[in-house]
């Protein structure tokens, strides 16, 4: 009981950005996994010696992807091709 009386509470304030996304990265690896109503999308950047330098994964609702399909394909078509 004495231990509970000595416990202290701490609080940490946390603010999330209201717009934009704070992570930007190069990637040369890409994979998509089907998971029920979601698609899990993996991005990675590997060095020439195949060492993973950076990675990121996100989940997107399949319905959102279908809704944005035309816009996404139009954007990707404007990017052109990347050299190997």
Order of alpha helices (4+ residues) and beta strands (2+ residues): alpha-beta-beta-beta-alpha-alpha
